[in-house]
Amino acid sequence: MSLESASTLPEMSEVWHQTLSWYPTNEQQNQLQKLYELIIDANRYLNLTRITEPEDFWEKHLWDSLVGVSPQQRFIDILHHGASVIDIGTGAGFPGLPIAIIFANSQVTLLDSTRKKINFIDGVIDNLALKNAHTVVGRVEEIGQEIQHRGSYDLAVIRAVGSVSACVEYCLPLVKTGGLAVIYRGSFTAEENQSLENAVNIVGGEVELITELKTPLTQSIRHCLYLRKVRHTPVSFPRPVGIPKQKPL
């Protein structure tokens, strides 16, 4: 599929308004459309996403990215006022690229360990002329120990694929004291909640809010976990590469 033949994303203005009390401007809608086209085109040679149909892409990548920074239908206030944001394990650029498109005042860092994916995102940033986004190649366990990143961000976001405790260990060391981390998940169990509470306490945070919602088109269950950094993270966290997954907190 070429850029010229890529399908058009649905506008979904009413659904945006009902679920986020907001909808994109025409310029933002055009940028989201261009992002979709670039990803579909690159998917021919990069394994970026299996979600390619317009409505699926809208729900599972665009809506999902933004609902995570909109607890209880209100965007996180700091995003309107020049927040520093890091997207951990961004992959094809989610949720970081939609956040950068919608919140032009924020500075968004997109972190991934795969150079090919970061090269693609660099191209998207140039193509969309996103002055507020840049990339970093690296492992979060190492980045979290570097002085220019540790305790440097107002907001950290991660769409979780591993254990909740590993996500906590990845996120909170990067966040300023008083800042916020958001973990995006599908299911979330009582056992996971106990693990979450334990990990958050060890790494210097507290659980501020857990939301459960349904996606607007397919009615799939989503959870977002909001963690407040309340004290400095001990210097031993994050632990070396692989340890957070192998030996969860």
C-alpha positions as CSV (number, residue, x, y, z in Angstrom):
1,M,0.0,0.0,0.0
2,S,1.5,3.3,-1.0
3,L,1.0,6.6,0.7
4,E,-1.3,7.7,-2.1
5,S,-3.6,4.6,-1.7
6,A,-3.7,4.4,2.1
7,S,-7.3,4.5,3.5
8,T,-8.7,7.5,5.3
9,L,-9.0,7.3,9.0
10,P,-12.5,7.9,10.5
11,E,-13.0,11.3,12.1
12,M,-14.9,10.0,15.1
13,S,-15.6,13.5,16.3
14,E,-18.6,12.4,18.4
15,V,-16.7,9.5,19.9
16,W,-13.7,11.7,20.8
17,H,-16.1,14.1,22.5
18,Q,-18.0,11.5,24.4
19,T,-14.9,9.6,25.7
20,L,-12.3,12.4,26.1
21,S,-14.5,15.6,26.1
22,W,-12.3,16.7,23.2
23,Y,-11.7,16.2,19.5
24,P,-8.8,17.0,17.2
25,T,-8.5,20.1,15.1
26,N,-8.4,19.8,11.3
27,E,-4.6,20.2,11.4
28,Q,-4.3,17.5,14.1
29,Q,-6.6,15.2,12.2
30,N,-4.4,15.7,9.1
31,Q,-1.3,14.9,11.1
32,L,-2.9,11.7,12.5
33,Q,-3.9,10.7,9.0
34,K,-0.3,11.3,7.7
35,L,1.0,9.2,10.7
36,Y,-1.3,6.4,9.7
37,E,-0.2,6.6,6.0
38,L,3.5,6.5,7.0
39,I,3.1,3.5,9.3
40,I,1.1,1.6,6.7
41,D,3.7,2.3,4.1
42,A,6.6,1.4,6.3
43,N,4.8,-1.8,7.4
44,R,5.8,-3.3,4.1
45,Y,9.4,-3.6,5.2
46,L,9.2,-3.1,9.0
47,N,7.2,-5.1,11.5
48,L,5.6,-2.1,13.1
49,T,2.0,-3.2,13.7
50,R,-0.5,-5.8,12.8
51,I,-3.3,-3.2,13.3
52,T,-3.7,-1.7,9.8
53,E,-7.5,-1.3,9.1
54,P,-8.5,2.4,9.6
55,E,-11.1,1.9,12.4
56,D,-8.8,-0.6,14.2
57,F,-5.9,1.7,13.9
58,W,-8.0,4.7,15.2
59,E,-9.2,2.7,18.2
60,K,-6.2,0.6,19.2
61,H,-3.4,3.2,18.4
62,L,-4.8,6.7,18.3
63,W,-7.7,6.6,20.8
64,D,-5.9,4.2,23.1
65,S,-2.8,6.5,23.2
66,L,-4.7,9.5,24.2
67,V,-7.2,8.0,26.6
68,G,-4.2,7.0,28.8
69,V,-3.4,10.7,29.3
70,S,-7.1,11.6,29.9
71,P,-8.1,10.0,33.2
72,Q,-11.8,10.6,33.9
73,Q,-12.2,12.4,30.6
74,R,-9.8,15.2,31.3
75,F,-6.3,15.5,29.8
76,I,-3.5,15.5,32.4
77,D,-3.1,19.3,33.0
78,I,0.7,19.4,32.7
79,L,0.5,18.4,29.1
80,H,-0.9,21.8,28.2
81,H,2.0,23.6,30.0
82,G,5.2,22.4,28.5
83,A,5.6,19.0,30.2
84,S,8.6,16.8,29.5
85,V,7.3,13.3,28.5
86,I,9.1,10.1,27.9
87,D,7.5,7.2,26.0
88,I,9.2,4.0,27.1
89,G,9.5,1.2,24.5
90,T,7.6,3.3,22.0
91,G,7.8,0.7,19.2
92,A,6.0,2.3,16.2
93,G,5.6,5.5,18.2
94,F,2.7,4.9,20.5
95,P,1.6,6.6,22.7
96,G,4.3,9.2,22.2
97,L,3.6,10.4,18.6
98,P,-0.1,11.1,19.2
99,I,0.8,12.9,22.4
100,A,3.4,15.0,20.6
101,I,0.9,15.8,17.8
102,I,-1.9,16.9,20.2
103,F,0.2,18.6,22.9
104,A,2.5,20.9,20.9
105,N,3.7,22.6,24.1
106,S,5.1,19.4,25.5
107,Q,8.5,17.9,24.8
108,V,8.2,14.2,24.0
109,T,11.1,11.8,24.1
110,L,10.5,8.4,22.3
111,L,12.7,5.6,23.7
112,D,13.2,2.3,22.0
113,S,16.1,-0.2,21.9
114,T,15.5,-1.1,18.2
115,R,17.5,1.2,15.9
116,K,15.2,0.4,12.8
117,K,12.1,1.6,14.7
118,I,13.8,4.7,15.9
119,N,15.0,5.5,12.4
120,F,11.4,5.2,11.2
121,I,10.2,7.5,14.0
122,D,12.9,10.0,13.1
123,G,11.5,10.1,9.6
124,V,7.9,10.6,10.9
125,I,9.1,13.4,13.1
126,D,10.7,15.1,10.1
127,N,7.7,14.4,7.8
128,L,5.2,15.8,10.3
129,A,7.5,18.7,11.3
130,L,7.1,17.8,15.0
131,K,9.4,20.3,16.7
132,N,8.6,18.9,20.1
133,A,9.6,15.3,19.6
134,H,12.9,13.5,19.5
135,T,14.2,10.0,19.9
136,V,16.6,8.0,22.0
137,V,18.0,4.5,21.2
138,G,18.7,2.4,24.3
139,R,17.5,0.1,27.0
140,V,15.4,1.7,29.7
141,E,17.4,-0.1,32.4
142,E,20.5,1.8,31.2
143,I,18.8,5.1,30.3
144,G,17.2,5.2,33.8
145,Q,20.7,5.4,35.3
146,E,22.0,8.2,33.1
147,I,22.1,11.6,34.7
148,Q,20.4,13.4,31.7
149,H,17.3,11.1,32.0
150,R,17.0,10.0,35.6
151,G,14.5,12.0,37.5
152,S,14.1,14.3,34.5
153,Y,10.5,13.9,33.2
154,D,7.2,15.2,34.3
155,L,5.4,12.3,32.8
156,A,6.4,8.7,31.7
157,V,4.1,6.5,29.6
158,I,4.4,2.9,28.8
159,R,2.1,0.5,27.0
160,A,2.8,-2.6,29.0
161,V,3.8,-5.9,27.5
162,G,5.6,-7.3,30.5
163,S,4.8,-7.6,34.2
164,V,3.4,-4.6,36.0
165,S,6.3,-4.6,38.5
166,A,8.8,-4.4,35.6
167,C,6.9,-1.5,34.1
168,V,7.0,0.3,37.5
169,E,10.8,-0.2,37.7
170,Y,11.2,1.1,34.2
171,C,9.0,4.2,34.6
172,L,9.4,5.7,38.1
173,P,13.2,6.2,38.1
174,L,12.8,8.5,35.0
175,V,10.1,10.7,36.6
176,K,10.7,13.8,38.7
177,T,9.6,13.7,42.3
178,G,6.0,14.9,42.1
179,G,5.7,13.6,38.5
180,L,3.5,11.0,37.1
181,A,3.8,7.6,35.4
182,V,1.1,6.0,33.3
183,I,1.0,2.3,32.6
184,Y,-1.4,1.2,29.8
185,R,-2.7,-2.4,30.2
186,G,-5.4,-4.6,28.9
187,S,-6.4,-6.9,31.8
188,F,-5.5,-6.1,35.4
189,T,-6.0,-8.6,38.2
190,A,-6.1,-8.5,42.0
191,E,-2.8,-10.4,42.0
192,E,-1.3,-7.8,39.8
193,N,-2.6,-5.1,42.0
194,Q,-0.7,-6.5,45.0
195,S,2.5,-6.7,42.9
196,L,1.9,-3.1,41.7
197,E,1.5,-1.8,45.3
198,N,4.7,-3.5,46.4
199,A,6.8,-2.4,43.4
200,V,5.6,1.2,43.6
201,N,6.5,1.4,47.3
202,I,10.0,0.1,46.7
203,V,10.7,2.4,43.8
204,G,9.5,5.6,45.4
205,G,5.9,6.1,44.4
206,E,2.3,5.6,45.3
207,V,-0.8,4.5,43.3
208,E,-2.8,7.6,42.6
209,L,-5.6,6.1,40.3
210,I,-6.6,3.0,38.4
211,T,-9.1,3.4,35.7
212,E,-11.0,0.6,33.9
213,L,-12.8,1.5,30.6
214,K,-14.0,-0.1,27.4
215,T,-12.7,0.8,24.0
216,P,-15.5,2.6,22.0
217,L,-15.7,0.4,18.9
218,T,-14.9,-3.2,20.0
219,Q,-15.8,-2.8,23.7
220,S,-12.5,-4.3,24.8
221,I,-11.4,-3.8,28.5
222,R,-8.5,-1.4,29.1
223,H,-6.9,-0.3,32.4
224,C,-4.6,2.7,33.0
225,L,-2.5,2.8,36.1
226,Y,-1.5,6.3,37.4
227,L,1.5,6.4,39.7
228,R,2.7,9.5,41.5
229,K,6.5,9.8,42.3
230,V,6.6,10.9,46.0
231,R,10.3,10.4,46.8
232,H,13.6,9.7,45.2
233,T,14.1,6.3,43.7
234,P,16.9,4.3,45.4
235,V,20.0,4.3,43.2
236,S,19.9,0.6,42.7
237,F,16.8,1.0,40.5
238,P,16.3,0.3,37.7
239,R,18.4,-2.8,38.0
240,P,20.6,-4.0,35.1
241,V,19.2,-5.1,31.7
242,G,16.9,-8.1,32.0
243,I,16.8,-8.3,35.8
244,P,13.4,-6.5,36.2
245,K,11.8,-9.2,34.0
246,Q,13.7,-12.1,35.4
247,K,13.4,-11.2,39.1
248,P,10.2,-9.0,39.5
249,L,10.0,-6.8,42.6
